[in-house]
Amino acid sequence: MPLIQHQHLKTYLEKIRGGVSYPVYLIFGEPFLCDRALNALLRELLSDTDGFGYEPFDGAVADVREVIEKLSTFSLFSEKRVVALLDAKGFSAKTDADGILKKSKEKYDIGDLRSASRYFLSWMTASNMDFDNIVEMLEEKAVKGDSALYGDRAWIDHLARYCKENDLPLPDAKGDLRILEDAVRKGFPEKNVLVITAGRVDRRTSLYQTVVDHGMAVDCTVPAGNSLAERKARDAVLKDCIQEILKPEKKSLDPQAYAALCDMTGFELRVLKGNLEKLIAFTGARPRITLKDVEAVLSRTKTDPIFELTGAVMEKDLEKAFFFLNSLMQSDMHPMAVLSALANQVRKLIAAREFLETEGNGAWDRGYTFKRFQEKTLPRLEAYLKQIEKAVGTWPTGPPENGLSGKKKKKGTENPVTDLLAVRGGAGAYPMFKLMSASEHFQKEALISALVTLCGIDRRLKSSPVSPRLLLEKALVSICRPEETALMPCERR
C-alpha cells in the first residue's frame, strides 16, 4: 500500500471521491501539517455524513481495547465510522514524556483527578518509571528537565498517592501495541476506518510496517538540517502555509515582513498560524502586511532549538547556547547537523566582518536601526556583492572545490561564493541587518580560528570515540569564548 508525501495528498483525496479508500491511515511528522492532512482526509471520508460518525481518542491515554471495540461496531448515526487515534505513541522509541505530564498538570489544575491520573500513569510508562523509583527519577528530572514542570513536587506527589490508593495500574504499552497491530492485520468492518496521527515514527517498527501494508501512510515530516536543500524545503513549506492562510483573506506579506515573521517565529507552524491571524486582525481592510505591522504586533516566539542555538551564538551567550545544544541532543539531532549549522553561522559572520573591514568607515555604525541599515549600508552591500559576482564570472572553471580541485561542478550545484550571497538569496534585507548587528561582537581573526577548530571537530566526530556532546561544547566555546578553548577537555568519553 502507498506511502505518500503530504504535498501529494490532494491527488489521493480525489480518488476517495471515486470510491478508493483504505481501512487504516497513518499521518506522521510535523504537527501542523499532520493536523492539516487529518482535516482534509476527514472532510473526504465523512463528506456524506454531515460530520457524524467521527470519534477521536487521545493517543497518550486511550484504551486501545476501547478504540478497537469502536472500530468493530457500526455507528447508530452514520453508515461510516471514522475512529482517530491522535498523537499515538509506540511508533518510535522516543516519546514526548514532558508533553504528557503537562497535560496531566492541566487536568490537575482544574480538579479533574481522574483524567490527570491517566496522563500521569502514561507519563510514568513513557519515562520508564514505577512507584518504587519515582522519587529518585523525579530528582534527576528536576535537575536536567523543565524546572517549572518538575520543580513543584506537591501536585506530582498528590497524584502518585491518588493512583496508589485507587490501585490504578501502569499502562502496558507493549501489550497495547500488539493488540493494535493484530487488529489492523485482521481488518475492520467495511466503511469503518482507523486514522492514526503521530509525531515521531520509526519505520523499522513492526507496527509501522503493518499499518503501511494494510493502509496508507502520509509523510508530513520536514527536514531539520541546515544544508541548502533542507533550508529550501522548510522555506517552501512556510510559504505554502502562509499563502494558504492569507489567500482567503485577500492579503499579502511584504518581503521584509516575511523575513521578520520567520525570524520571530522560526519553524513553528502552529505559532506561525496564530501570528498570521493576529496580523490579519491588526491590518483590517489593508491588503498588505508590512514590517511595521509585524514589529507592532508580534514578539519573539521562536522555539526551534537549532535557530535558538545559532541565535545564542550570535549573541555570544555561551550558557544559553549550552542549553539549546542539550535540547538538540535530547531530540536526536545528529551531531554533524549541529556542527554544520555552527560552521554556516561562523562563515556568515566572517563574510560580514570582511565586508565591514573592506568598506571601511560609513558602511556600518554600532547601533544602526533597520531603517538606517536600509538607507546607508544596504546600497553599499549590494554593490559589494555585485563586485564579487562579477569577479566570479571571470573564473574559467568556477571556484576550486574543497580548495584542491579546479574541476567545474555540475550545473545546478554551484554554491554562493560568499555566505553573504546565501543570506541575500533568502527572505530579504532583514537577515542581513541581523547578521551585521551580530558581527559587531566578533573579530575576524577569532572567527577564522574558530572555523579551523570546527574543521578539527568535524574530523573527530567522524573518526574518534570522544563524546559528540563534549566536542560540540568545545565548538561553542571556540566561537563564544575563544580564549577558553584550550582549557576544554576533549579526550574523555
C-alpha positions as CSV (number, residue, x, y, z in Angstrom):
1,M,0.0,0.0,0.0
2,P,1.2,3.6,-0.6
3,L,3.4,5.9,1.4
4,I,2.9,9.4,0.1
5,Q,4.3,12.9,0.8
6,H,1.9,15.4,2.3
7,Q,2.2,17.6,-0.8
8,H,0.6,14.8,-2.9
9,L,-2.4,14.1,-0.5
10,K,-4.7,16.3,-2.6
11,T,-4.3,14.0,-5.6
12,Y,-5.2,11.0,-3.5
13,L,-8.2,12.7,-1.9
14,E,-9.7,12.9,-5.4
15,K,-9.6,9.1,-5.6
16,I,-11.7,8.8,-2.4
17,R,-14.5,10.6,-4.2
18,G,-14.3,7.8,-6.7
19,G,-14.6,5.1,-4.0
20,V,-11.0,4.3,-3.4
21,S,-10.1,4.2,0.3
22,Y,-8.2,2.2,2.9
23,P,-9.2,0.7,6.3
24,V,-6.3,2.5,8.1
25,Y,-4.3,5.7,7.6
26,L,-1.2,6.9,9.4
27,I,-0.3,10.6,9.3
28,F,3.0,11.4,10.8
29,G,5.5,14.2,11.1
30,E,5.2,18.0,11.8
31,P,2.2,18.6,14.0
32,F,0.6,21.5,12.0
33,L,1.0,19.6,8.7
34,C,-0.5,16.5,10.3
35,D,-3.5,18.5,11.5
36,R,-4.0,19.9,8.1
37,A,-3.7,16.5,6.4
38,L,-6.1,15.0,9.0
39,N,-8.7,17.6,8.4
40,A,-8.5,17.2,4.7
41,L,-8.8,13.5,4.9
42,L,-11.8,13.7,7.3
43,R,-13.6,16.1,5.0
44,E,-13.5,13.4,2.3
45,L,-14.1,10.4,4.4
46,L,-17.2,12.0,6.1
47,S,-18.3,14.1,3.2
48,D,-21.8,12.5,3.0
49,T,-22.3,12.1,6.8
50,D,-22.7,15.8,7.9
51,G,-19.8,15.1,10.3
52,F,-21.4,12.3,12.2
53,G,-19.5,9.0,12.7
54,Y,-16.2,10.6,13.8
55,E,-14.8,9.6,17.2
56,P,-11.3,10.9,18.3
57,F,-9.2,9.4,21.0
58,D,-6.1,11.0,22.7
59,G,-3.3,8.6,21.9
60,A,-1.4,9.4,25.1
61,V,-4.1,7.9,27.4
62,A,-6.5,6.0,25.1
63,D,-7.5,2.4,26.0
64,V,-6.6,0.5,22.8
65,R,-9.3,-2.1,23.5
66,E,-12.0,0.6,23.5
67,V,-10.6,2.0,20.2
68,I,-10.8,-1.4,18.6
69,E,-14.3,-2.0,20.0
70,K,-15.5,1.2,18.4
71,L,-14.0,0.1,15.1
72,S,-15.6,-3.4,15.3
73,T,-19.2,-2.0,15.7
74,F,-21.4,0.2,13.5
75,S,-22.4,3.8,14.1
76,L,-26.0,4.5,15.0
77,F,-26.0,7.9,13.3
78,S,-24.0,7.2,10.1
79,E,-23.1,4.5,7.6
80,K,-19.4,5.3,8.1
81,R,-17.4,5.4,11.3
82,V,-14.0,7.0,11.5
83,V,-12.1,6.5,14.7
84,A,-8.9,8.6,15.2
85,L,-6.1,7.8,17.5
86,L,-4.4,11.2,17.8
87,D,-0.8,11.7,18.7
88,A,-0.3,8.0,19.1
89,K,2.7,6.6,20.9
90,G,4.6,3.4,20.0
91,F,5.7,4.3,16.5
92,S,9.1,5.4,17.9
93,A,11.2,4.7,21.0
94,K,11.2,8.4,21.7
95,T,8.1,9.8,23.4
96,D,7.4,13.4,24.5
97,A,7.1,12.5,28.1
98,D,7.1,16.1,29.2
99,G,4.2,16.9,26.9
100,I,2.2,14.1,28.6
101,L,3.0,15.4,32.1
102,K,1.9,18.9,31.1
103,K,-1.5,17.6,30.0
104,S,-1.7,15.8,33.4
105,K,-0.9,19.2,35.2
106,E,-3.6,20.9,33.1
107,K,-6.2,18.4,34.2
108,Y,-5.0,18.5,37.8
109,D,-5.3,22.3,37.9
110,I,-9.0,22.2,37.0
111,G,-9.6,19.4,39.6
112,D,-10.1,16.5,37.1
113,L,-8.1,14.0,39.1
114,R,-9.4,11.0,37.0
115,S,-8.1,12.4,33.7
116,A,-5.0,13.8,35.4
117,S,-4.1,10.4,36.8
118,R,-4.5,8.7,33.3
119,Y,-2.0,11.2,31.8
120,F,0.2,10.8,34.9
121,L,0.4,7.0,34.6
122,S,1.0,7.3,30.8
123,W,3.9,9.7,31.6
124,M,5.4,7.2,34.1
125,T,5.3,4.5,31.5
126,A,6.9,6.8,28.8
127,S,9.6,7.7,31.4
128,N,10.3,4.1,32.4
129,M,9.2,4.8,35.9
130,D,7.4,2.8,38.5
131,F,6.2,3.7,42.0
132,D,9.5,2.3,43.5
133,N,11.9,4.5,41.6
134,I,9.7,7.6,41.0
135,V,11.3,9.7,43.8
136,E,14.8,9.1,42.6
137,M,14.0,9.7,38.9
138,L,12.0,12.9,39.7
139,E,15.0,14.4,41.5
140,E,17.1,13.7,38.4
141,K,14.5,15.2,36.1
142,A,14.2,18.3,38.3
143,V,17.9,18.9,37.7
144,K,18.0,18.1,33.9
145,G,14.5,18.9,32.8
146,D,11.9,21.7,32.9
147,S,12.2,23.2,36.3
148,A,8.8,24.9,36.0
149,L,7.3,21.4,35.4
150,Y,9.3,19.3,37.9
151,G,10.2,22.0,40.5
152,D,6.8,21.8,42.2
153,R,6.5,18.3,43.5
154,A,3.4,18.7,45.6
155,W,0.9,18.0,42.8
156,I,3.0,15.1,41.5
157,D,3.2,13.6,45.0
158,H,-0.6,14.0,45.3
159,L,-1.3,12.2,42.0
160,A,1.1,9.4,42.9
161,R,-0.8,8.8,46.2
162,Y,-4.1,9.0,44.4
163,C,-3.0,6.4,41.9
164,K,-1.7,4.0,44.5
165,E,-4.7,4.5,46.8
166,N,-7.1,3.6,44.0
167,D,-4.9,0.7,42.7
168,L,-4.6,2.3,39.2
169,P,-2.2,0.2,37.1
170,L,0.5,1.5,34.9
171,P,-0.4,1.1,31.2
172,D,1.0,-1.9,29.4
173,A,2.4,0.0,26.4
174,K,3.9,-3.0,24.6
175,G,0.8,-5.1,25.1
176,D,-1.4,-2.3,23.7
177,L,0.8,-2.1,20.6
178,R,0.5,-5.8,20.0
179,I,-3.3,-5.6,20.3
180,L,-3.5,-2.7,17.9
181,E,-1.2,-4.4,15.4
182,D,-3.2,-7.6,15.5
183,A,-6.5,-5.6,14.9
184,V,-5.0,-3.9,11.9
185,R,-4.0,-7.2,10.4
186,K,-7.4,-8.7,10.9
187,G,-9.2,-5.7,9.5
188,F,-12.4,-3.8,10.4
189,P,-16.0,-3.9,9.1
190,E,-16.5,-2.3,5.8
191,K,-16.9,1.5,6.0
192,N,-15.1,1.6,9.4
193,V,-11.8,3.5,9.2
194,L,-8.9,4.0,11.6
195,V,-6.9,7.2,11.3
196,I,-3.7,7.5,13.4
197,T,-1.6,10.6,13.8
198,A,1.9,10.5,15.3
199,G,4.9,12.9,15.7
200,R,7.9,10.6,15.5
201,V,7.9,7.4,13.5
202,D,10.5,4.7,13.3
203,R,9.8,3.0,10.0
204,R,11.6,-0.2,11.2
205,T,8.9,-1.0,13.8
206,S,6.5,-3.9,13.2
207,L,3.5,-1.6,13.9
208,Y,4.5,0.8,11.2
209,Q,5.1,-1.9,8.6
210,T,1.7,-3.5,9.4
211,V,-0.1,-0.2,9.0
212,V,1.6,0.6,5.7
213,D,1.0,-3.0,4.4
214,H,-2.8,-2.7,5.1
215,G,-3.4,1.0,4.5
216,M,-1.8,4.3,3.6
217,A,0.8,6.5,5.3
218,V,1.1,10.2,4.8
219,D,4.6,11.6,5.5
220,C,4.4,15.2,6.9
221,T,8.0,15.4,8.1
222,V,10.1,18.4,7.2
223,P,13.9,18.3,7.0
224,A,15.5,19.7,10.2
225,G,19.1,20.0,9.0
226,N,21.0,23.1,7.8
227,S,22.0,22.2,4.3
228,L,20.9,24.4,1.4
229,A,18.4,21.8,0.2
230,E,16.9,21.4,3.7
231,R,16.6,25.1,4.2
232,K,14.8,25.4,0.9
233,A,12.4,22.6,1.8
234,R,11.5,24.4,5.1
235,D,11.1,27.7,3.3
236,A,8.8,26.1,0.7
237,V,6.6,24.7,3.5
238,L,6.5,28.1,5.2
239,K,5.5,30.0,2.1
240,D,2.8,27.4,1.3
241,C,1.3,27.6,4.7
242,I,1.4,31.4,4.7
243,Q,-0.3,31.5,1.3
244,E,-3.0,29.1,2.4
245,I,-3.8,31.3,5.4
246,L,-3.6,34.7,3.7
247,K,-5.2,33.9,0.3
248,P,-8.8,33.6,1.7
249,E,-8.3,36.9,3.4
250,K,-7.0,38.6,0.2
251,K,-3.8,39.7,1.9
252,S,-0.1,39.5,1.1
253,L,3.1,39.8,3.0
254,D,5.9,42.2,2.2
255,P,9.4,40.5,1.8
256,Q,10.8,42.3,4.9
257,A,7.7,41.4,6.8
258,Y,8.1,37.8,5.8
259,A,11.8,37.8,6.9
260,A,10.9,39.4,10.3
261,L,8.0,37.0,10.8
262,C,10.2,34.0,10.2
263,D,12.9,35.4,12.4
264,M,10.4,35.9,15.3
265,T,8.6,32.6,14.8
266,G,11.1,30.1,13.5
267,F,9.8,26.8,12.0
268,E,6.8,26.5,14.4
269,L,3.8,26.3,12.0
270,R,1.1,26.4,14.7
271,V,2.7,29.5,16.2
272,L,3.1,31.0,12.7
273,K,-0.7,30.4,12.0
274,G,-1.5,32.2,15.3
275,N,0.8,35.1,14.4
276,L,-0.7,35.5,11.0
277,E,-4.2,35.6,12.4
278,K,-3.1,38.4,14.7
279,L,-1.7,40.3,11.8
280,I,-4.8,39.8,9.7
281,A,-6.9,41.2,12.5
282,F,-4.5,44.1,13.1
283,T,-4.3,45.2,9.5
284,G,-8.1,45.2,9.0
285,A,-9.0,46.2,5.4
286,R,-5.5,46.8,4.3
287,P,-4.3,44.2,1.8
288,R,-0.6,44.3,2.6
289,I,1.1,43.3,5.8
290,T,4.3,45.3,6.3
291,L,7.4,45.1,8.5
292,K,5.9,47.8,10.8
293,D,2.8,45.6,11.3
294,V,5.0,42.6,12.3
295,E,7.1,44.7,14.7
296,A,4.0,46.3,16.2
297,V,2.0,43.1,16.8
298,L,4.4,40.3,17.4
299,S,7.1,39.3,19.9
300,R,9.7,36.7,19.5
301,T,8.1,33.2,19.9
302,K,10.6,31.1,18.0
303,T,11.3,27.9,19.9
304,D,13.1,25.7,17.4
305,P,16.4,24.8,19.2
306,I,18.5,24.9,16.0
307,F,17.6,28.6,15.5
308,E,17.8,29.3,19.2
309,L,21.3,27.8,19.2
310,T,22.6,29.9,16.4
311,G,20.9,32.9,17.9
312,A,22.7,32.3,21.2
313,V,26.0,32.0,19.3
314,M,25.3,35.4,17.5
315,E,24.8,36.9,21.0
316,K,27.9,35.1,22.3
317,D,25.8,33.8,25.1
318,L,27.6,30.5,26.0
319,E,25.2,29.4,28.8
320,K,22.2,29.8,26.5
321,A,24.0,28.0,23.7
322,F,24.8,25.1,26.0
323,F,21.1,24.9,27.0
324,F,19.9,24.7,23.4
325,L,22.6,22.2,22.5
326,N,21.2,20.0,25.2
327,S,17.7,20.3,23.7
328,L,19.0,19.4,20.3
329,M,20.9,16.3,21.6
330,Q,17.8,15.2,23.5
331,S,15.7,15.5,20.4
332,D,18.1,13.2,18.4
333,M,19.5,15.9,16.2
334,H,22.6,14.4,14.5
335,P,25.8,15.9,15.9
336,M,27.0,16.6,12.3
337,A,23.9,18.6,11.6
338,V,24.5,20.7,14.7
339,L,28.2,21.3,13.7
340,S,27.1,22.2,10.1
341,A,24.7,24.9,11.5
342,L,27.5,26.3,13.6
343,A,30.0,26.3,10.7
344,N,27.5,28.1,8.5
345,Q,26.9,30.7,11.1
346,V,30.6,31.3,11.6
347,R,31.2,31.6,7.8
348,K,28.4,34.2,7.5
349,L,30.0,36.2,10.4
350,I,33.4,36.1,8.7
351,A,31.8,37.3,5.5
352,A,30.1,40.2,7.3
353,R,33.3,41.2,9.1
354,E,35.2,41.1,5.8
355,F,32.6,43.4,4.2
356,L,32.8,45.9,7.1
357,E,36.6,45.9,7.0
358,T,36.8,46.2,3.2
359,E,34.2,49.1,3.0
360,G,35.7,51.0,6.0
361,N,34.0,53.9,7.7
362,G,30.4,54.7,6.8
363,A,29.3,51.2,5.8
364,W,28.1,50.5,9.3
365,D,28.0,52.1,12.7
366,R,27.3,50.4,16.0
367,G,23.6,50.7,17.0
368,Y,22.2,51.2,13.4
369,T,18.4,50.7,13.2
370,F,16.9,48.6,10.4
371,K,15.8,51.8,8.6
372,R,19.3,53.3,8.8
373,F,20.8,50.0,7.6
374,Q,18.5,50.1,4.5
375,E,19.5,53.7,3.8
376,K,23.2,53.6,4.4
377,T,24.5,50.0,4.5
378,L,22.4,48.1,2.1
379,P,23.3,50.0,-1.1
380,R,27.0,49.6,-0.4
381,L,26.5,45.9,0.5
382,E,24.6,45.3,-2.8
383,A,27.4,46.9,-4.8
384,Y,30.0,44.9,-2.9
385,L,28.2,41.6,-3.7
386,K,27.8,42.6,-7.3
387,Q,31.6,43.1,-7.5
388,I,32.1,39.6,-6.1
389,E,29.6,38.1,-8.5
390,K,31.4,39.8,-11.4
391,A,34.8,38.6,-10.3
392,V,33.5,35.0,-10.0
393,G,32.1,35.3,-13.5
394,T,35.7,35.7,-14.8
395,W,36.8,32.4,-13.3
396,P,37.1,29.8,-16.2
397,T,36.1,26.7,-14.1
398,G,34.4,28.2,-11.0
399,P,35.9,28.3,-7.5
400,P,38.2,25.3,-6.6
401,E,36.2,22.5,-5.0
402,N,37.4,21.9,-1.4
403,G,40.3,24.2,-2.2
404,L,42.1,21.5,-4.1
405,S,40.5,20.8,-7.5
406,G,39.7,23.2,-10.3
407,K,37.1,20.9,-11.8
408,K,33.9,22.6,-12.7
409,K,30.9,21.5,-10.7
410,K,27.8,20.1,-12.3
411,K,25.2,22.6,-13.5
412,G,22.8,23.5,-10.7
413,T,25.1,22.5,-7.9
414,E,27.0,25.8,-7.5
415,N,27.1,27.3,-4.0
416,P,27.4,31.0,-3.3
417,V,31.0,32.1,-3.2
418,T,30.4,34.2,-0.1
419,D,27.9,33.4,2.6
420,L,26.5,36.9,2.3
421,L,25.2,35.9,-1.1
422,A,23.3,33.0,0.6
423,V,21.8,35.4,3.1
424,R,20.8,37.8,0.4
425,G,19.2,35.0,-1.5
426,G,16.9,34.3,1.4
427,A,13.9,36.3,2.6
428,G,15.1,39.9,2.1
429,A,17.2,42.6,3.9
430,Y,16.3,41.8,7.4
431,P,18.5,38.7,7.9
432,M,21.4,40.9,6.5
433,F,20.7,43.5,9.2
434,K,20.6,40.9,12.0
435,L,23.9,39.5,10.7
436,M,25.6,42.8,10.6
437,S,24.4,43.7,14.1
438,A,25.7,40.4,15.5
439,S,29.1,40.8,13.7
440,E,29.8,43.8,16.0
441,H,30.7,41.4,18.8
442,F,33.3,39.4,16.9
443,Q,36.8,39.8,15.5
444,K,37.5,38.2,12.1
445,E,40.8,36.6,13.2
446,A,39.0,34.9,16.2
447,L,36.2,33.7,13.8
448,I,38.7,32.2,11.4
449,S,40.4,30.4,14.3
450,A,37.0,29.1,15.4
451,L,36.4,27.8,11.9
452,V,39.7,25.9,12.0
453,T,38.6,24.4,15.3
454,L,35.3,23.4,13.8
455,C,37.1,21.6,11.0
456,G,39.1,19.6,13.5
457,I,36.0,18.7,15.4
458,D,34.4,17.6,12.2
459,R,37.2,15.0,11.7
460,R,37.0,13.9,15.3
461,L,33.2,13.4,15.2
462,K,33.7,11.1,12.2
463,S,36.7,9.1,13.5
464,S,37.1,9.2,17.3
465,P,35.2,7.7,20.2
466,V,35.1,11.1,22.1
467,S,31.6,12.2,23.2
468,P,29.9,14.2,20.5
469,R,28.3,16.4,23.1
470,L,31.7,17.3,24.6
471,L,33.1,18.1,21.1
472,L,30.1,20.3,20.3
473,E,30.5,22.1,23.6
474,K,34.1,22.8,22.6
475,A,32.8,24.1,19.2
476,L,30.6,26.6,21.1
477,V,33.4,27.7,23.4
478,S,35.7,28.3,20.3
479,I,33.1,30.7,18.9
480,C,31.7,32.4,22.0
481,R,34.8,32.4,24.2
482,P,37.8,31.6,22.1
483,E,40.3,32.5,24.9
484,E,38.9,29.5,26.9
485,T,39.1,26.9,24.0
486,A,42.5,25.5,25.1
487,L,41.1,24.8,28.6
488,M,38.3,22.5,27.3
489,P,38.9,18.7,27.9
490,C,38.4,16.6,24.8
491,E,39.9,13.3,25.5
492,R,37.4,11.6,27.7
493,R,34.3,9.6,26.6
